[in-house]
Amino acid sequence: MAESYRAINWNAVDDMIDKATWEKLTEQFWLDTRIPLSNDLDDWRGLDDKHQWVVGHVFGGLTLLDTLQSQDGMASLRKDTQTQHETAVLNNIQFMESVHAKSYSSIFSTLNTPEEIDEIFDWSDSEEFLQNKALRIRDLYHDDGHPLKKKIANVFLETFLFYSGFFTPLYYLGHNKLANVAEIIKLILRDESVHGTYIGYKFQVGFNQLGENEQQELKDWMFNFLYELYENEEKYTHLVYDQVGWTDQVLTFIRYNANKALMNLGQDPLFPDTADDVNPIVMNGISTTTANHDFFSQVGNGYLLGNVEAMQDSDYDI
């Protein structure tokens, strides 16, 4: 054990990607409580039972995966950090994953009855294909002998497995429905884009230090693991989306995002699907560019924080 405890010095940063990522994440900080979800109630009531079921249960699945990220994922990756600044960034990511998980509960409490909420959580805690992917990733997070495999699992979850659930709100956003629910998803997407890129970069740093044979062995494992996850994701997608006829569109979308995950890891795409193959309405929604909003207006994915100043006696003058 070290004889002294070191204070983190942000004026002496070993890897400037750590500093840039910290600044990006803190700049785009947000909370679900600022989103006026109740404005979506009219749209929600206009959906039939099957479409309401899909919305509720994909968000149940996303809640499970964000819980995994916040409770197991970042704690696992912190065991293998190289700098104090990397640890700080992972701490930030862990907190925001908790914000993401809580955001779905805000959506549920606005749109669903208590009985429906209980059913959604019972389903997400027991559904076979959803549990398959969660437990497979969890097991890798707890395998301390393979830090690079942990990072692969993290990026596949951040940039691939979430997206079967993200399709639904982005689809509705493109049809001018559930706009505030979709704004929460766009804020989450904006975070996940940074998370996946950052962890992918850290993977590449470690990967490039391996010998050629070790690299090839890890690449073979990576692609086999992706196939394994995709096979399960196909079954999950059929289970959720067959009833509304969106399955093929969703599968195209998740294959496209699987390629993005591989690219974050510095690898070539696996699937033939490109952005041109994805439903253009959904692709338009996936854009994480920032829009401008007045601080007191409806919050969008250009989430702004107000400027705070101390109260003065004159503030009480009439």
Sequence and secondary structure as in RCSB ss.txt:
>XXXX:A:sequence
MAESYRAINWNAVDDMIDKATWEKLTEQFWLDTRIPLSNDLDDWRGLDDKHQWVVGHVFGGLTLLDTLQSQDGMA
SLRKDTQTQHETAVLNNIQFMESVHAKSYSSIFSTLNTPEEIDEIFDWSDSEEFLQNKALRIRDLYHDDGHPLKK
KIANVFLETFLFYSGFFTPLYYLGHNKLANVAEIIKLILRDESVHGTYIGYKFQVGFNQLGENEQQELKDWMFNF
LYELYENEEKYTHLVYDQVGWTDQVLTFIRYNANKALMNLGQDPLFPDTADDVNPIVMNGISTTTANHDFFSQVG
NGYLLGNVEAMQDSDYDI
>XXXX:A:secstr
  SS     TTS S HHHHHHHHHHHHT   GGGS GGGGHHHHHTS HHHHHHHHHHHHHHHHHHHHIIIIIHH
HHHTT SSHHHHHHHHHHHHHHHHHHHHHHHHHHHHS HHHHHHHHHHHTT HHHHHHHHHHHHHHT TT HHHH
HHHHHHIIIIITHHHHHHHHHHHHTT SHHHHHHHHHHHHHHHHHHHHHHHHHHHHHTTS HHHHHHHHHHHHHH
HHHHHHHHHHHHHHHHGGGT HHHHHHHHHHHHHHHHHHTT    SS  GGGS HHHHHHH        TTS   
SS          GGGG  
